[in-house]
Amino acid sequence: MPKVPLLAEKIFVVLGLFLSTTALIPVLLSGNDPSGTAADPISPILFTSIYTVTIVLVAFNWKSFVYVAQKDFFIWLLVGIAVASILWTQLPDITPRRSMLLLGTTTFGVYLAVRYSLREQLQLVACALGLVIALSFVFAIFLPSYGQMTAQEGGIHAGAWRGVIPHKNLLGRLMAFSSMVFLLTAIANPMRDLKYRWLTWSGYVLSIVLVILSTSKTALVVSLVLLMIMPLYRAWRRQYSFLIPFMIAFVLIVGSATTLFIDNLDAIAGALGRDLTLTGRTEIWAAMLELISQRPWGGYGFNAFWQGWDAQTSAYMWRVLGWECPYGHNGFMDLLSELGISGLGVFILSFLTTYVRGVNWLRAVPTPEGLWPLMYLTYLLIYNISESTLLASNSIFWIVYVSTIFSMALESEQIKMFIRTSAFAQE
């Protein structure tokens, strides 16, 4: 393909990834609205346009897309359950639209795997996150009424940065992810790109700076856990001792437990008028389980559980809890409430099989991007203990999860084919 179309395609991908971070548009629309929940009629139109363009691009290379799309069964089964939940959702006006957007989000992720290697995907994601970082500094410094938490939640977070992301905790979550992306991109750059390495290292440093300025304690803990676990994964590549996975499991357990104790506990305690304990969170989960037990297998429909006073479930939760809890503070609980045991079970199978493939990928690929699948799965696991970043439409986290799975399957097959061809040539 000519250079201009290739460049235009990359710009399109970076734009799609940038928007999938929830950057800019929600902040511009909400401004310094204390609720921070202004209606957003623009983003659905933009994402529909992005997925339409994606389908057009896929049509030009549909055979490759079909070939790659067959590499994983669990992703399509999970998306299929989300789409099928249209039949039993409690909100038939929301689930159909959101599930179609989820299908578009998944298609975009597979398209990335078709068009770009894992290394190239990391570079494209880094470009999108770099744009978020640059704009976040501009907004927080020069437009503080937009870039800082000045009026939101009664001003209890005044001074905390949110940049171009709707909430400080969401900025912290994204920047913890960004720090991991930039770190791997920095050490993965080939020698011929040494003159540009300062950009990736700057991205890493500025990501950590934004984690600190967001005042998100969970994001800081996750960033530290990722730094601690990376050398363990690198050691696992060379050593087959049971000590390494034991140490990895220990770090994961300690890191996950730590996030439970610090994430949003001040906000929950303030709302409930209690000390900083897990009481608030366990009450949320207990009330959720009571509702889930009424529809255990299929749940209440994709994106249909937490919809404010418009959904019977979240309205019930708010009355029971005595405050307007926005989500379940646990990604696995939220998935269980939306798609039931069937949806959660399929995701767990997907996650576990991907982790096993990630271990094989780690040992097969000696370059830094060989670490990427396991590092990203670690990030998802820890964050979803206290947040909700699993199955979501228009989300960079779901896009990256999908693209990583299909890229690993495709590139592993290519590596095996190369080894067989080399062995045959030497005979």
DOPAMI-363044 format. One record per atom (N, C-alpha, C): x, y, z. Coordinates in steps of 0.02 Angstrom, whole numbers, padded with zeros to 5 digits, always signed. Last residue first. Layout:
BEGIN
XYZ
...
This chain:
BEGIN
+00903-01484+00334
+00908-01556+00322
+00939-01570+00254
+00882-01350+00341
+00947-01375+00364
+00956-01449+00350
+00751-01334+00302
+00803-01308+00258
+00872-01334+00276
+00682-01386+00411
+00678-01421+00346
+00734-01399+00299
+00710-01288+00506
+00734-01356+00517
+00734-01396+00452
+00645-01180+00448
+00718-01177+00457
+00746-01246+00467
+00512-01224+00453
+00543-01209+00388
+00619-01208+00393
+00493-01235+00591
+00487-01294+00549
+00521-01283+00482
+00510-01100+00627
+00555-01151+00654
+00553-01214+00611
+00403-01041+00557
+00472-01021+00542
+00522-01073+00566
+00296-01101+00622
+00306-01113+00550
+00377-01095+00530
+00311-01047+00749
+00316-01119+00739
+00329-01136+00666
+00288-00912+00719
+00352-00933+00746
+00363-01007+00736
+00155-00916+00676
+00207-00894+00629
+00276-00915+00652
+00092-00952+00795
+00088-00997+00737
+00142-00980+00686
+00119-00838+00868
+00146-00903+00891
+00146-00953+00834
+00047-00744+00797
+00120-00740+00794
+00152-00804+00821
-00087-00786+00825
-00062-00781+00757
+00014-00783+00754
-00095-00783+00966
-00111-00844+00929
-00081-00842+00859
-00060-00649+00991
-00020-00703+01018
-00031-00768+00980
-00165-00583+00927
-00096-00574+00903
-00051-00630+00928
-00274-00621+01004
-00271-00643+00935
-00201-00634+00906
-00237-00563+01130
-00253-00634+01124
-00245-00657+01052
-00220-00426+01097
-00165-00466+01124
-00177-00540+01116
-00347-00387+01056
-00292-00385+01008
-00233-00426+01032
-00420-00403+01178
-00437-00441+01118
-00378-00443+01070
-00354-00312+01263
-00361-00383+01283
-00374-00426+01221
-00370-00193+01193
-00302-00220+01201
-00305-00294+01222
-00510-00179+01202
-00477-00180+01137
-00408-00213+01143
-00528-00171+01340
-00555-00228+01304
-00522-00234+01236
-00460-00050+01362
-00439-00110+01399
-00466-00173+01365
-00524+00047+01291
-00457+00028+01269
-00435-00037+01302
-00694+00029+01252
-00643+00031+01304
-00576+00008+01277
-00816+00013+01188
-00778+00076+01178
-00722+00084+01228
-00888-00095+01312
-00886-00067+01245
-00847-00002+01245
-00811-00215+01417
-00841-00149+01409
-00835-00126+01337
-00760-00326+01531
-00798-00324+01469
-00833-00257+01463
-00664-00248+01640
-00663-00311+01602
-00699-00302+01536
-00647-00155+01742
-00617-00142+01676
-00614-00205+01634
-00683-00092+01886
-00719-00132+01837
-00694-00114+01767
-00594-00116+02043
-00623-00075+01991
-00660-00120+01942
-00541-00209+02129
-00576-00152+02159
-00606-00105+02108
-00497-00311+02049
-00515-00328+02118
-00556-00272+02149
-00455-00259+01932
-00524-00279+01936
-00544-00309+02003
-00318-00237+01951
-00364-00180+01950
-00436-00200+01957
-00265-00367+01946
-00259-00327+02007
-00311-00271+02007
-00300-00410+01814
-00320-00447+01874
-00319-00404+01935
-00240-00315+01729
-00313-00325+01730
-00336-00359+01794
-00102-00336+01760
-00134-00270+01770
-00210-00278+01776
-00088-00467+01716
-00077-00450+01786
-00110-00384+01804
-00110-00451+01580
-00157-00492+01619
-00150-00478+01694
+00004-00375+01551
-00063-00345+01543
-00115-00385+01582
+00107-00465+01578
+00104-00401+01614
+00034-00371+01610
+00078-00566+01485
+00075-00580+01557
+00071-00516+01598
+00095-00493+01360
+00032-00526+01379
+00026-00539+01454
+00235-00437+01370
+00174-00397+01368
+00111-00435+01389
+00352-00506+01360
+00325-00496+01427
+00254-00468+01426
+00384-00497+01229
+00366-00563+01253
+00336-00560+01323
+00430-00372+01212
+00359-00381+01201
+00336-00451+01218
+00570-00391+01235
+00527-00365+01288
+00452-00373+01276
+00616-00555+01164
+00615-00482+01165
+00566-00456+01218
+00602-00692+01156
+00651-00665+01204
+00651-00589+01209
+00470-00795+01149
+00490-00729+01123
+00537-00696+01172
+00447-00911+01218
+00461-00916+01146
+00488-00851+01117
+00417-00878+01346
+00477-00919+01335
+00495-00924+01261
+00301-00803+01328
+00357-00774+01364
+00422-00812+01349
+00217-00897+01269
+00240-00840+01230
+00301-00808+01262
+00191-00977+01381
+00226-01006+01322
+00254-00951+01278
+00125-00881+01457
+00186-00912+01483
+00226-00942+01426
+00014-00855+01374
+00062-00801+01389
+00128-00828+01416
-00055-00972+01381
-00024-00954+01317
+00028-00900+01327
-00096-00955+01514
-00054-01012+01496
-00018-00999+01430
-00176-00841+01497
-00117-00838+01541
-00069-00895+01524
-00276-00887+01413
-00231-00835+01389
-00168-00831+01432
-00338-00975+01500
-00306-01002+01440
-00258-00951+01410
-00385-00881+01595
-00338-00934+01614
-00302-00963+01554
-00472-00799+01518
-00415-00770+01554
-00363-00823+01570
-00568-00891+01472
-00528-00852+01424
-00465-00826+01458
-00620-00934+01593
-00588-00982+01549
-00543-00946+01499
-00674-00812+01634
-00622-00843+01674
-00584-00895+01633
-00772-00792+01534
-00715-00745+01540
-00658-00776+01580
-00858-00899+01560
-00823-00896+01495
-00763-00849+01500
-00903-00863+01689
-00867-00925+01678
-00828-00925+01613
-00971-00743+01663
-00912-00743+01706
-00871-00805+01695
-01077-00794+01581
-01030-00743+01557
-00966-00742+01597
-01138-00889+01667
-01115-00907+01600
-01063-00858+01575
-01175-00819+01781
-01123-00870+01787
-01095-00888+01718
-01212-00653+01714
-01223-00713+01755
-01163-00760+01756
-01199-00532+01654
-01204-00591+01611
-01207-00656+01649
-01207-00436+01760
-01232-00421+01693
-01246-00484+01652
-01153-00492+01875
-01219-00461+01880
-01249-00449+01811
-01028-00534+01828
-01076-00583+01853
-01146-00555+01855
-00970-00409+01804
-00981-00455+01748
-01032-00508+01767
-00964-00362+01936
-01003-00326+01886
-01019-00370+01826
-00876-00455+01992
-00945-00450+02017
-00989-00414+01967
-00762-00426+01919
-00791-00493+01914
-00863-00494+01939
-00730-00294+01956
-00746-00310+01887
-00781-00377+01879
-00789-00203+02087
-00756-00266+02072
-00778-00288+02002
-00874-00099+02114
-00807-00098+02143
-00773-00166+02138
-00997-00091+02049
-00988-00141+02102
-00921-00143+02135
-01045+00084+02033
-01031+00017+02006
-01012-00028+02064
-01089+00198+02103
-01091+00198+02029
-01079+00130+01997
-01202+00223+02234
-01143+00185+02214
-01143+00178+02137
-01270+00335+02317
-01273+00318+02245
-01208+00287+02221
-01327+00269+02475
-01288+00317+02434
-01286+00291+02363
-01394+00170+02540
-01401+00237+02566
-01358+00289+02530
-01404+00036+02509
-01339+00062+02532
-01345+00131+02562
-01539+00024+02469
-01511-00019+02522
-01448+00011+02552
-01549+00119+02367
-01593+00124+02426
-01565+00083+02484
-01453+00072+02279
-01446+00139+02308
-01489+00147+02370
-01505-00052+02242
-01440-00047+02276
-01433+00020+02311
-01623-00013+02176
-01627-00053+02238
-01562-00047+02277
-01563+00050+02068
-01608+00089+02112
-01615+00053+02179
-01498-00057+02009
-01458-00004+02040
-01500+00040+02085
-01618-00132+01972
-01563-00160+02013
-01522-00105+02047
-01699-00054+01892
-01725-00078+01957
-01669-00101+02002
-01636+00091+01816
-01634+00018+01821
-01658-00004+01891
-01642+00227+01834
-01678+00198+01776
-01680+00122+01777
-01562+00271+01932
-01631+00260+01951
-01672+00230+01894
-01417+00189+01865
-01449+00239+01908
-01521+00221+01927
-01375+00071+01806
-01401+00125+01764
-01442+00174+01806
-01304-00071+01818
-01291-00005+01849
-01313+00051+01801
-01358-00171+01731
-01365-00175+01804
-01358-00106+01836
-01335-00170+01595
-01404-00156+01618
-01410-00155+01694
-01227-00213+01520
-01231-00142+01538
-01299-00123+01566
-01316-00354+01471
-01254-00316+01462
-01266-00242+01474
-01422-00425+01597
-01411-00396+01530
-01348-00354+01528
-01428-00484+01719
-01479-00435+01703
-01470-00402+01636
-01390-00663+01710
-01383-00595+01735
-01439-00549+01711
-01396-00796+01677
-01389-00748+01623
-01380-00676+01645
-01393-00863+01804
-01360-00890+01744
-01348-00838+01689
-01462-00799+01912
-01392-00819+01918
-01358-00836+01852
-01563-00704+01966
-01552-00717+01894
-01479-00740+01887
-01561-00704+02102
-01627-00707+02070
-01621-00722+01995
-01431-00685+02138
-01460-00751+02152
-01529-00759+02120
-01412-00551+02113
-01385-00599+02065
-01417-00668+02075
-01465-00493+02229
-01499-00484+02165
-01476-00535+02113
-01372-00538+02322
-01443-00550+02334
-01483-00543+02269
-01254-00488+02270
-01265-00560+02268
-01338-00578+02281
-01272-00351+02300
-01270-00374+02230
-01284-00448+02225
-01264-00353+02439
-01327-00332+02408
-01329-00354+02334
-01131-00395+02451
-01185-00435+02480
-01252-00418+02448
-01061-00291+02389
-01059-00358+02360
-01116-00402+02386
-01089-00185+02477
-01106-00181+02405
-01111-00251+02376
-01034-00234+02593
-01106-00222+02591
-01130-00216+02518
-00901-00234+02559
-00934-00299+02570
-01009-00291+02570
-00878-00095+02553
-00873-00136+02493
-00908-00203+02502
-00900-00052+02687
-00938-00024+02632
-00937-00069+02571
-00804-00128+02760
-00875-00137+02771
-00917-00112+02712
-00670-00118+02758
-00700-00148+02698
-00775-00156+02705
-00640+00046+02827
-00638-00027+02829
-00667-00053+02764
-00623+00186+02899
-00595+00157+02838
-00587+00082+02845
-00785+00211+02978
-00713+00211+02976
-00689+00179+02911
-00927+00297+02905
-00895+00245+02943
-00820+00251+02938
-01020+00364+02822
-01007+00388+02889
-00973+00338+02933
-01040+00334+02692
-01076+00293+02740
-01065+00316+02812
-00963+00426+02626
-01033+00420+02607
-01073+00382+02660
-00839+00404+02683
-00870+00469+02690
-00944+00465+02675
-00814+00273+02642
-00821+00287+02714
-00856+00354+02725
-00801+00294+02506
-00855+00252+02531
-00868+00266+02605
-00688+00377+02504
-00751+00401+02475
-00810+00360+02502
-00592+00296+02565
-00609+00361+02595
-00675+00386+02569
-00585+00189+02479
-00613+00178+02545
-00631+00243+02580
-00530+00193+02353
-00595+00226+02363
-00625+00216+02433
-00419+00072+02393
-00454+00102+02337
-00522+00128+02356
-00361+00008+02504
-00350+00079+02494
-00392+00111+02440
-00391-00126+02515
-00391-00086+02576
-00386-00011+02562
-00379-00179+02389
-00443-00184+02423
-00447-00137+02482
-00244-00162+02362
-00292-00120+02327
-00361-00122+02360
-00193-00263+02445
-00178-00193+02460
-00228-00147+02425
-00234-00378+02381
-00260-00364+02448
-00250-00290+02466
-00157-00368+02265
-00230-00367+02261
-00261-00349+02328
-00026-00379+02318
-00047-00320+02281
-00122-00313+02277
-00033-00508+02375
-00020-00449+02417
-00042-00385+02383
-00057-00583+02258
-00104-00586+02315
-00095-00524+02360
+00054-00551+02177
-00015-00538+02154
-00064-00536+02212
+00159-00598+02256
+00155-00526+02240
+00085-00508+02218
+00127-00736+02255
+00130-00698+02318
+00123-00623+02306
+00139-00769+02120
+00074-00775+02153
+00072-00735+02218
+00277-00747+02107
+00230-00708+02067
+00161-00709+02100
+00326-00846+02192
+00339-00776+02209
+00292-00730+02170
+00281-00958+02121
+00259-00948+02190
+00268-00875+02210
+00351-00947+02000
+00277-00937+02001
+00249-00928+02071
+00484-00967+02063
+00466-00907+02026
+00390-00897+02024
+00487-01095+02121
+00494-01036+02163
+00470-00973+02128
+00488-01195+02031
+00423-01178+02058
+00426-01115+02101
+00598-01161+01892
+00587-01178+01962
+00517-01157+01984
+00644-01133+01770
+00583-01172+01773
+00567-01195+01844
+00710-00983+01702
+00711-01033+01754
+00643-01068+01758
+00689-00892+01600
+00752-00930+01600
+00751-00988+01649
+00564-00837+01623
+00583-00854+01555
+00643-00901+01553
+00568-00800+01753
+00529-00859+01737
+00544-00884+01666
+00633-00678+01745
+00669-00735+01773
+00634-00801+01756
+00530-00602+01693
+00591-00610+01653
+00632-00669+01679
+00441-00608+01800
+00422-00639+01736
+00484-00649+01692
+00518-00537+01891
+00500-00606+01906
+00479-00642+01842
+00527-00409+01836
+00588-00450+01839
+00573-00523+01856
+00384-00377+01850
+00416-00383+01785
+00481-00423+01788
+00344-00358+01980
+00330-00423+01950
+00364-00432+01882
+00377-00228+02015
+00405-00284+02054
+00398-00350+02016
+00302-00152+01926
+00375-00146+01926
+00408-00205+01962
+00175-00190+01967
+00197-00206+01899
+00273-00202+01893
+00173-00134+02095
+00168-00206+02086
+00193-00228+02018
+00179+00002+02063
+00234-00029+02100
+00233-00104+02093
+00056+00017+01998
+00118+00034+01962
+00178+00001+01996
-00031-00015+02103
-00028-00058+02044
+00036-00045+02005
-00006+00093+02190
+00009+00025+02211
+00015-00021+02151
-00053+00198+02109
+00017+00197+02131
+00038+00127+02153
-00186+00165+02095
-00144+00169+02035
-00071+00166+02054
-00227+00178+02229
-00229+00113+02196
-00184+00112+02135
-00215+00314+02252
-00171+00268+02288
-00170+00199+02255
-00217+00450+02156
-00248+00383+02158
-00200+00334+02191
-00173+00577+02133
-00182+00556+02203
-00218+00490+02209
-00132+00626+02015
-00203+00606+02019
-00223+00588+02091
+00003+00641+02035
-00039+00702+02036
-00113+00686+02038
+00043+00506+02020
+00052+00541+02084
+00006+00601+02089
+00011+00484+01887
-00016+00439+01938
-00013+00474+02006
+00091+00582+01828
+00018+00590+01828
-00017+00543+01877
+00216+00524+01850
+00202+00590+01878
+00126+00601+01881
+00203+00409+01773
+00210+00402+01845
+00194+00468+01880
+00199+00471+01647
+00143+00429+01669
+00144+00421+01745
+00323+00531+01641
+00264+00574+01646
+00202+00534+01666
+00403+00415+01627
+00411+00459+01685
+00349+00502+01695
+00356+00363+01503
+00353+00324+01565
+00356+00369+01627
+00382+00468+01415
+00313+00445+01424
+00306+00405+01489
+00520+00469+01423
+00482+00527+01448
+00410+00508+01460
+00545+00348+01362
+00562+00355+01432
+00527+00416+01463
+00499+00381+01234
+00466+00328+01271
+00482+00331+01345
+00588+00485+01200
+00515+00496+01200
+00479+00444+01242
+00713+00429+01202
+00698+00479+01254
+00623+00493+01257
+00721+00354+01088
+00704+00320+01151
+00687+00368+01207
+00758+00402+00969
+00689+00417+00990
+00672+00388+01058
+00885+00356+00950
+00877+00428+00954
+00806+00449+00974
+00868+00217+00936
+00895+00244+00998
+00882+00319+01006
+00824+00141+00833
+00778+00192+00858
+00803+00224+00923
+00916+00045+00806
+00911+00099+00757
+00864+00154+00780
+00897-00048+00908
+00954-00002+00911
+00947+00056+00863
+00720-00056+00948
+00781-00081+00918
+00836-00027+00919
+00631-00047+01100
+00653-00012+01040
+00716-00042+01013
+00600-00104+01220
+00592-00146+01161
+00617-00112+01097
+00610-00013+01319
+00662-00064+01319
+00657-00110+01258
+00497+00066+01283
+00565+00095+01289
+00619+00042+01284
+00390-00021+01290
+00407+00009+01226
+00478+00037+01227
+00388-00048+01427
+00403-00102+01380
+00422-00075+01311
+00357+00083+01471
+00417+00049+01495
+00436-00007+01447
+00236+00113+01409
+00295+00151+01391
+00360+00117+01414
+00151+00017+01471
+00158+00020+01398
+00223+00055+01379
+00162+00052+01607
+00181-00015+01584
+00194-00016+01509
+00109+00181+01605
+00178+00171+01627
+00204+00103+01605
-00023+00155+01563
+00023+00191+01520
+00095+00181+01540
-00078+00095+01677
-00074+00057+01615
-00023+00089+01568
-00069+00208+01757
-00035+00146+01778
-00026+00100+01719
-00152+00292+01683
-00080+00306+01685
-00040+00248+01713
-00278+00237+01704
-00252+00239+01636
-00176+00251+01636
-00290+00256+01843
-00294+00189+01814
-00263+00187+01745
-00283+00396+01851
-00233+00354+01883
-00231+00284+01855
-00400+00430+01782
-00335+00451+01756
-00279+00409+01786
-00492+00374+01869
-00487+00347+01801
-00422+00368+01768
-00471+00455+01978
-00456+00384+01985
-00451+00350+01917
-00515+00579+01927
-00445+00570+01947
-00426+00496+01952
-00620+00573+01782
-00611+00570+01855
-00538+00555+01870
-00619+00591+01639
-00675+00616+01680
-00662+00617+01756
-00467+00659+01573
-00506+00600+01590
-00559+00620+01641
-00375+00755+01552
-00430+00752+01503
-00471+00688+01513
-00341+00783+01720
-00319+00794+01651
-00378+00796+01604
-00359+00771+01852
-00395+00722+01811
-00376+00729+01737
-00272+00799+02004
-00276+00806+01931
-00320+00751+01902
-00328+00877+02152
-00308+00816+02117
-00318+00825+02043
-00385+00995+02194
-00312+00993+02185
-00288+00931+02150
-00516+00918+02282
-00489+00980+02254
-00412+00977+02252
-00594+00815+02323
-00532+00798+02287
-00499+00859+02257
-00705+00870+02377
-00662+00831+02423
-00596+00811+02390
-00800+00942+02306
-00734+00972+02315
-00687+00933+02360
-00915+00871+02283
-00914+00918+02339
-00846+00948+02353
-00886+00799+02167
-00895+00764+02231
-00886+00811+02290
-00799+00930+02080
-00830+00864+02081
-00832+00836+02152
-00729+01047+02074
-00797+01050+02100
-00829+00982+02109
-00595+01012+02039
-00610+01072+02078
-00678+01071+02111
-00492+00916+01988
-00555+00899+02022
-00575+00957+02068
-00430+00985+01833
-00423+00966+01903
-00492+00954+01934
-00462+01022+01704
-00410+00972+01714
-00398+00952+01785
-00560+01124+01711
-00573+01062+01674
-00525+01006+01696
-00503+01219+01788
-00574+01205+01801
-00597+01142+01764
-00374+01232+01735
-00384+01192+01795
-00457+01177+01811
-00302+01251+01607
-00375+01250+01613
-00395+01210+01675
-00165+01243+01625
-00193+01303+01595
-00269+01308+01597
-00145+01121+01696
-00106+01181+01711
-00140+01245+01686
-00234+01026+01648
-00227+01034+01721
-00191+01100+01738
-00219+01038+01507
-00283+01053+01539
-00274+01067+01614
-00083+01002+01489
-00109+01066+01464
-00173+01085+01501
-00081+00873+01545
-00039+00926+01574
-00065+00994+01552
-00169+00810+01455
-00184+00813+01527
-00144+00867+01562
-00106+00816+01332
-00166+00856+01343
-00184+00862+01416
+00000+00724+01359
+00014+00794+01340
-00046+00838+01354
-00072+00605+01389
-00026+00635+01437
-00015+00709+01422
-00141+00580+01269
-00178+00591+01332
-00135+00626+01383
-00032+00561+01185
-00077+00617+01172
-00119+00632+01234
+00018+00444+01241
+00059+00504+01242
+00018+00566+01229
-00083+00356+01208
-00075+00375+01278
-00031+00436+01285
-00061+00348+01069
-00125+00371+01095
-00120+00394+01168
+00071+00297+01070
+00055+00361+01037
-00010+00390+01064
+00052+00174+01134
+00094+00225+01165
+00081+00293+01135
-00022+00108+01037
-00054+00123+01101
-00014+00177+01137
+00080+00098+00941
+00019+00136+00926
-00019+00155+00990
+00172+00017+01008
+00192+00084+00986
+00131+00127+00971
+00097-00099+01026
+00122-00063+01085
+00141+00008+01066
+00082-00135+00892
+00023-00116+00932
+00044-00077+00994
+00212-00169+00858
+00181-00111+00826
+00119-00088+00864
+00225-00283+00939
+00269-00226+00948
+00239-00163+00918
+00126-00366+00885
+00120-00343+00954
+00164-00283+00967
+00090-00307+00717
+00120-00353+00765
+00111-00325+00835
-00063-00268+00630
-00001-00248+00664
+00024-00303+00711
-00179-00319+00567
-00138-00269+00532
-00070-00257+00564
-00239-00411+00653
-00228-00428+00583
-00176-00382+00552
-00247-00344+00774
-00207-00405+00771
-00192-00425+00699
-00337-00243+00737
-00269-00226+00757
-00222-00286+00752
-00451-00323+00716
-00421-00287+00659
-00349-00266+00675
-00481-00357+00846
-00458-00409+00800
-00423-00378+00740
-00522-00230+00893
-00465-00264+00924
-00437-00319+00878
-00633-00206+00812
-00576-00160+00808
-00514-00193+00838
-00717-00306+00858
-00693-00308+00788
-00633-00263+00779
-00740-00257+00987
-00705-00321+00978
-00677-00327+00907
-00814-00142+00956
-00751-00137+00994
-00709-00200+00984
-00926-00200+00894
-00882-00156+00857
-00814-00148+00890
-00978-00267+01003
-00959-00305+00944
-00912-00264+00900
-01007-00157+01082
-00958-00206+01105
-00933-00248+01047
-01107-00099+01006
-01044-00062+01014
-00989-00109+01039
-01202-00197+01028
-01179-00186+00959
-01113-00147+00960
-01221-00181+01164
-01193-00244+01141
-01169-00238+01069
-01279-00053+01169
-01214-00064+01200
-01181-00129+01176
-01402-00074+01102
-01353-00025+01077
-01283-00039+01105
-01463-00177+01184
-01450-00186+01111
-01398-00138+01084
-01464-00114+01318
-01422-00173+01301
-01412-00183+01226
-01562-00008+01314
-01490+00004+01322
-01448-00054+01298
-01692-00049+01304
-01674+00011+01266
-01599+00025+01269
-01711-00156+01389
-01708-00170+01317
-01692-00109+01274
-01661-00195+01531
-01663-00129+01498
-01657-00139+01422
-01652-00322+01572
-01704-00283+01605
-01710-00213+01574
-01629-00448+01444
-01608-00390+01482
-01666-00354+01516
-01652-00557+01364
-01676-00560+01434
-01657-00499+01475
-01606-00531+01236
-01668-00569+01243
-01695-00568+01314
-01484-00472+01249
-01539-00430+01224
-01606-00464+01238
-01395-00570+01272
-01429-00544+01331
-01482-00493+01312
-01329-00593+01153
-01390-00632+01166
-01429-00606+01226
-01220-00509+01172
-01270-00492+01121
-01335-00529+01134
-01156-00580+01275
-01175-00510+01285
-01228-00489+01236
-01133-00701+01210
-01177-00700+01269
-01201-00629+01282
-01043-00657+01112
-01107-00685+01092
-01157-00686+01150
-00935-00622+01189
-00970-00569+01154
-01039-00593+01132
-00903-00754+01228
-00920-00704+01278
-00959-00646+01246
-00875-00813+01104
-00928-00840+01145
-00951-00789+01197
-00767-00737+01062
-00830-00732+01024
-00888-00761+01064
-00673-00777+01160
-00690-00706+01149
-00758-00700+01115
-00662-00916+01144
-00693-00889+01204
-00713-00815+01196
-00592-00947+01026
-00664-00962+01031
-00697-00924+01088
-00472-00886+00916
-00494-00891+00986
-00569-00898+00988
-00448-00887+00781
-00394-00910+00825
-00415-00914+00899
-00532-00835+00689
-00545-00904+00710
-00495-00929+00763
-00481-00712+00654
-00538-00713+00700
-00555-00784+00724
-00386-00742+00557
-00364-00724+00625
-00421-00731+00675
-00470-00772+00448
-00419-00819+00469
-00398-00806+00541
-00545-00655+00436
-00579-00717+00453
-00529-00768+00479
-00439-00568+00399
-00479-00556+00460
-00513-00620+00482
-00396-00621+00279
-00350-00620+00336
-00388-00611+00401
-00514-00596+00206
-00489-00664+00213
-00441-00669+00273
-00530-00456+00204
-00576-00497+00242
-00552-00569+00253
-00477-00332+00172
-00432-00386+00190
-00470-00439+00229
-00576-00244+00147
-00521-00246+00098
-00474-00305+00111
-00654-00258+00260
-00680-00283+00196
-00625-00288+00143
-00584-00189+00355
-00585-00261+00359
-00607-00291+00293
-00616-00059+00317
-00547-00082+00312
-00542-00158+00314
-00753-00062+00347
-00732-00049+00279
-00660-00074+00268
-00747-00083+00485
-00779-00134+00443
-00758-00125+00370
-00687+00039+00521
-00653-00025+00534
-00681-00080+00490
-00787+00129+00490
-00725+00132+00452
-00686+00066+00460
-00876+00087+00591
-00896+00083+00520
-00834+00084+00475
-00806+00118+00704
-00819+00047+00690
-00842+00037+00618
-00805+00258+00694
-00742+00221+00697
-00753+00148+00678
-00942+00287+00700
-00904+00304+00640
-00839+00264+00637
-00969+00246+00829
-01004+00214+00773
-00967+00226+00708
-00889+00337+00896
-00871+00267+00897
-00907+00228+00842
-00959+00458+00867
-00889+00449+00848
-00870+00375+00845
-01083+00432+00926
-01079+00445+00854
-01008+00434+00829
-01049+00415+01062
-01078+00360+01024
-01074+00370+00949
-00994+00550+01088
-00952+00489+01087
-00984+00431+01050
-01104+00641+01089
-01053+00644+01037
-01015+00578+01031
-01188+00648+01196
-01217+00623+01133
-01165+00617+01078
-01180+00633+01355
-01129+00634+01302
-01159+00605+01238
-01232+00725+01499
-01248+00680+01443
-01196+00689+01387
-01127+00737+01642
-01163+00769+01588
-01175+00718+01532
-01075+00707+01769
-01112+00656+01732
-01153+00687+01675
-01021+00786+01868
-00976+00755+01820
-01009+00703+01776
-01077+00856+01972
-01095+00785+01965
-01049+00749+01918
-01023+00985+01955
-01007+00946+02015
-01024+00872+02009
-00948+01037+01808
-01011+01012+01836
-00996+00968+01896
-00847+01094+01738
-00840+01091+01811
-00907+01074+01844
-00866+00989+01600
-00835+01049+01627
-00824+01043+01701
-00935+00895+01524
-00953+00902+01595
-00925+00966+01626
-00879+00910+01397
-00951+00915+01406
-00972+00927+01478
-00743+00895+01419
-00767+00957+01389
-00842+00965+01400
-00744+00763+01471
-00720+00819+01512
-00746+00885+01485
-00790+00685+01362
-00829+00688+01424
-00809+00747+01469
-00678+00719+01269
-00748+00738+01256
-00791+00738+01320
-00550+00677+01343
-00567+00741+01313
-00641+00756+01309
-00551+00497+01347
-00518+00562+01352
-00556+00617+01316
-00582+00365+01351
-00632+00412+01378
-00602+00482+01386
-00501+00287+01275
-00478+00300+01343
-00527+00342+01383
-00550+00288+01148
-00570+00232+01190
-00543+00237+01262
-00486+00395+01088
-00556+00404+01109
-00578+00348+01157
-00362+00330+01064
-00367+00390+01106
-00438+00399+01132
-00397+00230+00974
-00372+00212+01040
-00377+00270+01088
-00436+00311+00864
-00483+00264+00895
-00462+00244+00965
-00314+00377+00839
-00374+00415+00858
-00425+00371+00892
-00236+00268+00802
-00217+00308+00861
-00277+00348+00885
-00304+00229+00685
-00298+00183+00742
-00283+00222+00806
-00286+00343+00604
-00354+00320+00621
-00352+00275+00683
-00149+00341+00591
-00181+00398+00624
-00251+00379+00646
-00137+00223+00517
-00109+00226+00585
-00138+00285+00624
-00198+00263+00399
-00226+00207+00437
-00201+00208+00509
-00112+00362+00356
-00181+00380+00373
-00214+00325+00415
-00001+00283+00327
+00003+00334+00380
-00067+00354+00403
-00054+00209+00221
-00030+00175+00280
-00026+00223+00339
-00086+00312+00127
-00139+00271+00157
-00117+00235+00220
+00052+00356+00106
+00001+00400+00134
-00057+00361+00163
+00122+00247+00049
+00139+00270+00116
+00084+00313+00147
+00023+00118-00032
+00061+00179-00032
+00071+00205+00039
+00042-00060+00000
+00000+00000+00000
+00044+00063+00000
